[in-house]
Amino acid sequence: MLTNEDVRRLLDIAAAGINAGEIASARKICEGVIAGHPEHAPAKILLALSHIAVGEYEAADLILKDDVLQKTPNDPDALVYLGLSAHLAGRKDEAVEILGRVPADAPAQRLAAAILEENA
């Protein structure tokens, strides 16, 4: 069984993979973590980000809306990446609405503000 530290390291590797364009490898890591920890929201959010990185906005939206936000409606990271997905897909009004729900004190607010500024 993976420890919390093992999971954190694996997700760090997956995030680095996404940044390097190694989407398939990153997804395998995320899917492996989710297989062992089915309710692990950060792994699901990172999996959604892997879809956003290659323009698969509908797939990202499904993960974020129908899974993560269904269980935790105010998850700031899920909200900001859902807003990013909407923004990149050209759904500007939807992006503004979603990003407006990111709590002001959440670390994700900085990214939300940057996307909103670009959206203006």
CNS distance restraints for C-alpha pairs under 8 A (distance, minus, plus):
assign (resid   1 and name CA) (resid  36 and name CA) 7.86 0.50 0.50
assign (resid   2 and name CA) (resid   6 and name CA) 5.65 0.50 0.50
assign (resid   2 and name CA) (resid   7 and name CA) 6.40 0.50 0.50
assign (resid   2 and name CA) (resid  36 and name CA) 7.97 0.50 0.50
assign (resid   3 and name CA) (resid   7 and name CA) 6.33 0.50 0.50
assign (resid   4 and name CA) (resid   8 and name CA) 6.16 0.50 0.50
assign (resid   5 and name CA) (resid   9 and name CA) 6.19 0.50 0.50
assign (resid   6 and name CA) (resid  10 and name CA) 6.16 0.50 0.50
assign (resid   7 and name CA) (resid  11 and name CA) 6.14 0.50 0.50
assign (resid   7 and name CA) (resid  33 and name CA) 6.78 0.50 0.50
assign (resid   8 and name CA) (resid  12 and name CA) 6.18 0.50 0.50
assign (resid   9 and name CA) (resid  13 and name CA) 6.26 0.50 0.50
assign (resid  10 and name CA) (resid  14 and name CA) 6.20 0.50 0.50
assign (resid  10 and name CA) (resid  29 and name CA) 6.71 0.50 0.50
assign (resid  10 and name CA) (resid  30 and name CA) 7.98 0.50 0.50
assign (resid  10 and name CA) (resid  33 and name CA) 7.96 0.50 0.50
assign (resid  11 and name CA) (resid  15 and name CA) 6.05 0.50 0.50
assign (resid  11 and name CA) (resid  29 and name CA) 7.26 0.50 0.50
assign (resid  11 and name CA) (resid  30 and name CA) 6.85 0.50 0.50
assign (resid  11 and name CA) (resid  43 and name CA) 6.74 0.50 0.50
assign (resid  11 and name CA) (resid  46 and name CA) 7.69 0.50 0.50
assign (resid  12 and name CA) (resid  16 and name CA) 6.22 0.50 0.50
assign (resid  13 and name CA) (resid  17 and name CA) 6.11 0.50 0.50
assign (resid  13 and name CA) (resid  26 and name CA) 7.46 0.50 0.50
assign (resid  14 and name CA) (resid  18 and name CA) 6.28 0.50 0.50
assign (resid  14 and name CA) (resid  25 and name CA) 7.29 0.50 0.50
assign (resid  14 and name CA) (resid  26 and name CA) 4.21 0.50 0.50
assign (resid  14 and name CA) (resid  27 and name CA) 7.23 0.50 0.50
assign (resid  14 and name CA) (resid  29 and name CA) 6.12 0.50 0.50
assign (resid  14 and name CA) (resid  30 and name CA) 6.86 0.50 0.50
assign (resid  14 and name CA) (resid  46 and name CA) 7.80 0.50 0.50
assign (resid  15 and name CA) (resid  19 and name CA) 6.32 0.50 0.50
assign (resid  15 and name CA) (resid  26 and name CA) 6.90 0.50 0.50
assign (resid  15 and name CA) (resid  46 and name CA) 7.02 0.50 0.50
assign (resid  16 and name CA) (resid  20 and name CA) 6.16 0.50 0.50
assign (resid  17 and name CA) (resid  21 and name CA) 6.09 0.50 0.50
assign (resid  17 and name CA) (resid  22 and name CA) 4.72 0.50 0.50
assign (resid  17 and name CA) (resid  23 and name CA) 6.36 0.50 0.50
assign (resid  17 and name CA) (resid  25 and name CA) 6.85 0.50 0.50
assign (resid  17 and name CA) (resid  26 and name CA) 5.33 0.50 0.50
assign (resid  18 and name CA) (resid  22 and name CA) 5.47 0.50 0.50
assign (resid  18 and name CA) (resid  23 and name CA) 5.24 0.50 0.50
assign (resid  18 and name CA) (resid  26 and name CA) 6.05 0.50 0.50
assign (resid  18 and name CA) (resid  50 and name CA) 6.06 0.50 0.50
assign (resid  18 and name CA) (resid  53 and name CA) 7.24 0.50 0.50
assign (resid  22 and name CA) (resid  26 and name CA) 6.21 0.50 0.50
assign (resid  23 and name CA) (resid  27 and name CA) 6.07 0.50 0.50
assign (resid  23 and name CA) (resid  50 and name CA) 6.04 0.50 0.50
assign (resid  24 and name CA) (resid  28 and name CA) 6.29 0.50 0.50
assign (resid  25 and name CA) (resid  29 and name CA) 6.43 0.50 0.50
assign (resid  26 and name CA) (resid  30 and name CA) 6.30 0.50 0.50
assign (resid  26 and name CA) (resid  47 and name CA) 7.76 0.50 0.50
assign (resid  26 and name CA) (resid  50 and name CA) 7.29 0.50 0.50
assign (resid  27 and name CA) (resid  31 and name CA) 5.92 0.50 0.50
assign (resid  27 and name CA) (resid  47 and name CA) 5.93 0.50 0.50
assign (resid  27 and name CA) (resid  50 and name CA) 6.80 0.50 0.50
assign (resid  28 and name CA) (resid  32 and name CA) 6.00 0.50 0.50
assign (resid  29 and name CA) (resid  33 and name CA) 6.28 0.50 0.50
assign (resid  30 and name CA) (resid  34 and name CA) 6.15 0.50 0.50
assign (resid  30 and name CA) (resid  43 and name CA) 5.34 0.50 0.50
assign (resid  30 and name CA) (resid  44 and name CA) 7.02 0.50 0.50
assign (resid  30 and name CA) (resid  46 and name CA) 7.03 0.50 0.50
assign (resid  30 and name CA) (resid  47 and name CA) 5.87 0.50 0.50
assign (resid  31 and name CA) (resid  35 and name CA) 6.03 0.50 0.50
assign (resid  31 and name CA) (resid  43 and name CA) 7.73 0.50 0.50
assign (resid  31 and name CA) (resid  47 and name CA) 7.56 0.50 0.50
assign (resid  32 and name CA) (resid  36 and name CA) 6.51 0.50 0.50
assign (resid  33 and name CA) (resid  37 and name CA) 5.88 0.50 0.50
assign (resid  33 and name CA) (resid  38 and name CA) 7.81 0.50 0.50
assign (resid  33 and name CA) (resid  40 and name CA) 7.75 0.50 0.50
assign (resid  33 and name CA) (resid  43 and name CA) 6.67 0.50 0.50
assign (resid  34 and name CA) (resid  38 and name CA) 4.66 0.50 0.50
assign (resid  34 and name CA) (resid  39 and name CA) 7.05 0.50 0.50
assign (resid  34 and name CA) (resid  40 and name CA) 6.21 0.50 0.50
assign (resid  34 and name CA) (resid  43 and name CA) 6.42 0.50 0.50
assign (resid  34 and name CA) (resid  44 and name CA) 7.14 0.50 0.50
assign (resid  40 and name CA) (resid  44 and name CA) 6.57 0.50 0.50
assign (resid  41 and name CA) (resid  45 and name CA) 6.03 0.50 0.50
assign (resid  41 and name CA) (resid  68 and name CA) 6.08 0.50 0.50
assign (resid  42 and name CA) (resid  46 and name CA) 6.09 0.50 0.50
assign (resid  43 and name CA) (resid  47 and name CA) 6.10 0.50 0.50
assign (resid  44 and name CA) (resid  48 and name CA) 6.21 0.50 0.50
assign (resid  44 and name CA) (resid  63 and name CA) 6.87 0.50 0.50
assign (resid  44 and name CA) (resid  64 and name CA) 7.68 0.50 0.50
assign (resid  44 and name CA) (resid  68 and name CA) 7.22 0.50 0.50
assign (resid  45 and name CA) (resid  49 and name CA) 6.22 0.50 0.50
assign (resid  45 and name CA) (resid  63 and name CA) 7.50 0.50 0.50
assign (resid  45 and name CA) (resid  64 and name CA) 6.70 0.50 0.50
assign (resid  45 and name CA) (resid  68 and name CA) 7.50 0.50 0.50
assign (resid  45 and name CA) (resid  77 and name CA) 7.42 0.50 0.50
assign (resid  45 and name CA) (resid  78 and name CA) 6.10 0.50 0.50
assign (resid  45 and name CA) (resid  81 and name CA) 7.75 0.50 0.50
assign (resid  46 and name CA) (resid  50 and name CA) 6.29 0.50 0.50
assign (resid  47 and name CA) (resid  51 and name CA) 6.75 0.50 0.50
assign (resid  47 and name CA) (resid  60 and name CA) 7.72 0.50 0.50
assign (resid  48 and name CA) (resid  52 and name CA) 6.39 0.50 0.50
assign (resid  48 and name CA) (resid  59 and name CA) 7.16 0.50 0.50
assign (resid  48 and name CA) (resid  60 and name CA) 4.28 0.50 0.50
assign (resid  48 and name CA) (resid  61 and name CA) 7.38 0.50 0.50
assign (resid  48 and name CA) (resid  63 and name CA) 6.04 0.50 0.50
assign (resid  48 and name CA) (resid  64 and name CA) 6.76 0.50 0.50
assign (resid  48 and name CA) (resid  81 and name CA) 7.95 0.50 0.50
assign (resid  49 and name CA) (resid  53 and name CA) 6.08 0.50 0.50
assign (resid  49 and name CA) (resid  60 and name CA) 6.74 0.50 0.50
assign (resid  49 and name CA) (resid  81 and name CA) 6.98 0.50 0.50
assign (resid  50 and name CA) (resid  54 and name CA) 6.93 0.50 0.50
assign (resid  50 and name CA) (resid  60 and name CA) 7.94 0.50 0.50
assign (resid  51 and name CA) (resid  55 and name CA) 6.32 0.50 0.50
assign (resid  51 and name CA) (resid  56 and name CA) 4.82 0.50 0.50
assign (resid  51 and name CA) (resid  57 and name CA) 6.44 0.50 0.50
assign (resid  51 and name CA) (resid  59 and name CA) 6.42 0.50 0.50
assign (resid  51 and name CA) (resid  60 and name CA) 5.42 0.50 0.50
assign (resid  52 and name CA) (resid  56 and name CA) 5.46 0.50 0.50
assign (resid  52 and name CA) (resid  57 and name CA) 5.44 0.50 0.50
assign (resid  52 and name CA) (resid  60 and name CA) 6.09 0.50 0.50
assign (resid  52 and name CA) (resid  85 and name CA) 6.10 0.50 0.50
assign (resid  55 and name CA) (resid  88 and name CA) 7.98 0.50 0.50
assign (resid  55 and name CA) (resid  89 and name CA) 7.84 0.50 0.50
assign (resid  56 and name CA) (resid  60 and name CA) 6.47 0.50 0.50
assign (resid  57 and name CA) (resid  61 and name CA) 6.01 0.50 0.50
assign (resid  57 and name CA) (resid  85 and name CA) 5.58 0.50 0.50
assign (resid  57 and name CA) (resid  86 and name CA) 7.45 0.50 0.50
assign (resid  57 and name CA) (resid  89 and name CA) 6.57 0.50 0.50
assign (resid  58 and name CA) (resid  62 and name CA) 6.21 0.50 0.50
assign (resid  59 and name CA) (resid  63 and name CA) 6.53 0.50 0.50
assign (resid  60 and name CA) (resid  64 and name CA) 6.20 0.50 0.50
assign (resid  60 and name CA) (resid  82 and name CA) 7.48 0.50 0.50
assign (resid  60 and name CA) (resid  85 and name CA) 7.22 0.50 0.50
assign (resid  61 and name CA) (resid  65 and name CA) 5.65 0.50 0.50
assign (resid  61 and name CA) (resid  66 and name CA) 7.72 0.50 0.50
assign (resid  61 and name CA) (resid  82 and name CA) 6.16 0.50 0.50
assign (resid  61 and name CA) (resid  85 and name CA) 7.12 0.50 0.50
assign (resid  62 and name CA) (resid  66 and name CA) 5.28 0.50 0.50
assign (resid  62 and name CA) (resid  67 and name CA) 7.20 0.50 0.50
assign (resid  63 and name CA) (resid  67 and name CA) 5.32 0.50 0.50
assign (resid  63 and name CA) (resid  68 and name CA) 6.61 0.50 0.50
assign (resid  64 and name CA) (resid  68 and name CA) 5.04 0.50 0.50
assign (resid  64 and name CA) (resid  69 and name CA) 5.84 0.50 0.50
assign (resid  64 and name CA) (resid  78 and name CA) 5.93 0.50 0.50
assign (resid  64 and name CA) (resid  79 and name CA) 7.84 0.50 0.50
assign (resid  64 and name CA) (resid  81 and name CA) 8.00 0.50 0.50
assign (resid  64 and name CA) (resid  82 and name CA) 6.42 0.50 0.50
assign (resid  65 and name CA) (resid  69 and name CA) 5.11 0.50 0.50
assign (resid  65 and name CA) (resid  70 and name CA) 6.14 0.50 0.50
assign (resid  65 and name CA) (resid  82 and name CA) 7.70 0.50 0.50
assign (resid  66 and name CA) (resid  70 and name CA) 5.48 0.50 0.50
assign (resid  67 and name CA) (resid  71 and name CA) 6.44 0.50 0.50
assign (resid  68 and name CA) (resid  72 and name CA) 6.01 0.50 0.50
assign (resid  68 and name CA) (resid  73 and name CA) 7.55 0.50 0.50
assign (resid  68 and name CA) (resid  75 and name CA) 7.75 0.50 0.50
assign (resid  68 and name CA) (resid  78 and name CA) 6.84 0.50 0.50
assign (resid  69 and name CA) (resid  73 and name CA) 4.27 0.50 0.50
assign (resid  69 and name CA) (resid  74 and name CA) 6.86 0.50 0.50
assign (resid  69 and name CA) (resid  75 and name CA) 6.60 0.50 0.50
assign (resid  69 and name CA) (resid  78 and name CA) 6.75 0.50 0.50
assign (resid  69 and name CA) (resid  79 and name CA) 7.73 0.50 0.50
assign (resid  74 and name CA) (resid  79 and name CA) 7.16 0.50 0.50
assign (resid  74 and name CA) (resid 101 and name CA) 7.60 0.50 0.50
assign (resid  74 and name CA) (resid 102 and name CA) 7.44 0.50 0.50
assign (resid  75 and name CA) (resid  79 and name CA) 6.17 0.50 0.50
assign (resid  76 and name CA) (resid  80 and name CA) 6.11 0.50 0.50
assign (resid  76 and name CA) (resid 102 and name CA) 5.26 0.50 0.50
assign (resid  76 and name CA) (resid 103 and name CA) 6.68 0.50 0.50
assign (resid  76 and name CA) (resid 106 and name CA) 6.59 0.50 0.50
assign (resid  76 and name CA) (resid 108 and name CA) 6.05 0.50 0.50
assign (resid  76 and name CA) (resid 109 and name CA) 7.75 0.50 0.50
assign (resid  77 and name CA) (resid  81 and name CA) 6.26 0.50 0.50
assign (resid  77 and name CA) (resid 108 and name CA) 5.86 0.50 0.50
assign (resid  78 and name CA) (resid  82 and name CA) 6.00 0.50 0.50
assign (resid  79 and name CA) (resid  83 and name CA) 6.01 0.50 0.50
assign (resid  79 and name CA) (resid  98 and name CA) 6.30 0.50 0.50
assign (resid  79 and name CA) (resid  99 and name CA) 6.51 0.50 0.50
assign (resid  79 and name CA) (resid 101 and name CA) 7.26 0.50 0.50
assign (resid  79 and name CA) (resid 102 and name CA) 6.26 0.50 0.50
assign (resid  80 and name CA) (resid  84 and name CA) 6.08 0.50 0.50
assign (resid  80 and name CA) (resid  98 and name CA) 7.45 0.50 0.50
assign (resid  80 and name CA) (resid  99 and name CA) 5.87 0.50 0.50
assign (resid  80 and name CA) (resid 102 and name CA) 6.69 0.50 0.50
assign (resid  80 and name CA) (resid 108 and name CA) 6.43 0.50 0.50
assign (resid  80 and name CA) (resid 109 and name CA) 7.66 0.50 0.50
assign (resid  80 and name CA) (resid 111 and name CA) 7.14 0.50 0.50
assign (resid  80 and name CA) (resid 112 and name CA) 5.70 0.50 0.50
assign (resid  81 and name CA) (resid  85 and name CA) 6.02 0.50 0.50
assign (resid  82 and name CA) (resid  86 and name CA) 6.25 0.50 0.50
assign (resid  82 and name CA) (resid  95 and name CA) 7.69 0.50 0.50
assign (resid  82 and name CA) (resid  98 and name CA) 7.22 0.50 0.50
assign (resid  83 and name CA) (resid  87 and name CA) 6.06 0.50 0.50
assign (resid  83 and name CA) (resid  94 and name CA) 7.38 0.50 0.50
assign (resid  83 and name CA) (resid  95 and name CA) 4.48 0.50 0.50
assign (resid  83 and name CA) (resid  96 and name CA) 7.22 0.50 0.50
assign (resid  83 and name CA) (resid  98 and name CA) 5.35 0.50 0.50
assign (resid  83 and name CA) (resid  99 and name CA) 5.39 0.50 0.50
assign (resid  83 and name CA) (resid 112 and name CA) 7.66 0.50 0.50
assign (resid  84 and name CA) (resid  88 and name CA) 6.07 0.50 0.50
assign (resid  84 and name CA) (resid  95 and name CA) 6.79 0.50 0.50
assign (resid  84 and name CA) (resid 112 and name CA) 7.96 0.50 0.50
assign (resid  84 and name CA) (resid 115 and name CA) 6.95 0.50 0.50
assign (resid  85 and name CA) (resid  89 and name CA) 6.03 0.50 0.50
assign (resid  85 and name CA) (resid  95 and name CA) 7.80 0.50 0.50
assign (resid  86 and name CA) (resid  90 and name CA) 6.28 0.50 0.50
assign (resid  86 and name CA) (resid  91 and name CA) 4.96 0.50 0.50
assign (resid  86 and name CA) (resid  92 and name CA) 6.62 0.50 0.50
assign (resid  86 and name CA) (resid  94 and name CA) 6.34 0.50 0.50
assign (resid  86 and name CA) (resid  95 and name CA) 5.05 0.50 0.50
assign (resid  87 and name CA) (resid  91 and name CA) 5.49 0.50 0.50
assign (resid  87 and name CA) (resid  92 and name CA) 5.24 0.50 0.50
assign (resid  87 and name CA) (resid  94 and name CA) 7.74 0.50 0.50
assign (resid  87 and name CA) (resid  95 and name CA) 5.21 0.50 0.50
assign (resid  87 and name CA) (resid 115 and name CA) 7.63 0.50 0.50
assign (resid  87 and name CA) (resid 119 and name CA) 7.26 0.50 0.50
assign (resid  91 and name CA) (resid  95 and name CA) 6.20 0.50 0.50
assign (resid  92 and name CA) (resid  96 and name CA) 6.27 0.50 0.50
assign (resid  92 and name CA) (resid 119 and name CA) 6.62 0.50 0.50
assign (resid  93 and name CA) (resid  97 and name CA) 6.36 0.50 0.50
assign (resid  94 and name CA) (resid  98 and name CA) 6.17 0.50 0.50
assign (resid  95 and name CA) (resid  99 and name CA) 5.92 0.50 0.50
assign (resid  95 and name CA) (resid 116 and name CA) 7.91 0.50 0.50
assign (resid  96 and name CA) (resid 100 and name CA) 5.95 0.50 0.50
assign (resid  96 and name CA) (resid 116 and name CA) 6.43 0.50 0.50
assign (resid  96 and name CA) (resid 119 and name CA) 7.73 0.50 0.50
assign (resid  97 and name CA) (resid 101 and name CA) 6.88 0.50 0.50
assign (resid  98 and name CA) (resid 102 and name CA) 7.35 0.50 0.50
assign (resid  99 and name CA) (resid 112 and name CA) 5.60 0.50 0.50
assign (resid  99 and name CA) (resid 113 and name CA) 7.85 0.50 0.50
assign (resid  99 and name CA) (resid 116 and name CA) 7.28 0.50 0.50
assign (resid 100 and name CA) (resid 112 and name CA) 7.94 0.50 0.50
assign (resid 102 and name CA) (resid 106 and name CA) 7.14 0.50 0.50
assign (resid 102 and name CA) (resid 108 and name CA) 7.22 0.50 0.50
assign (resid 102 and name CA) (resid 109 and name CA) 6.03 0.50 0.50
assign (resid 102 and name CA) (resid 112 and name CA) 7.15 0.50 0.50
assign (resid 103 and name CA) (resid 109 and name CA) 6.62 0.50 0.50
assign (resid 104 and name CA) (resid 109 and name CA) 5.85 0.50 0.50
assign (resid 105 and name CA) (resid 109 and name CA) 6.96 0.50 0.50
assign (resid 108 and name CA) (resid 112 and name CA) 6.30 0.50 0.50
assign (resid 109 and name CA) (resid 113 and name CA) 5.96 0.50 0.50
assign (resid 110 and name CA) (resid 114 and name CA) 6.33 0.50 0.50
assign (resid 111 and name CA) (resid 115 and name CA) 6.23 0.50 0.50
assign (resid 112 and name CA) (resid 116 and name CA) 6.12 0.50 0.50
assign (resid 113 and name CA) (resid 117 and name CA) 6.04 0.50 0.50
assign (resid 114 and name CA) (resid 118 and name CA) 6.29 0.50 0.50
assign (resid 115 and name CA) (resid 119 and name CA) 6.00 0.50 0.50
assign (resid 116 and name CA) (resid 120 and name CA) 6.22 0.50 0.50
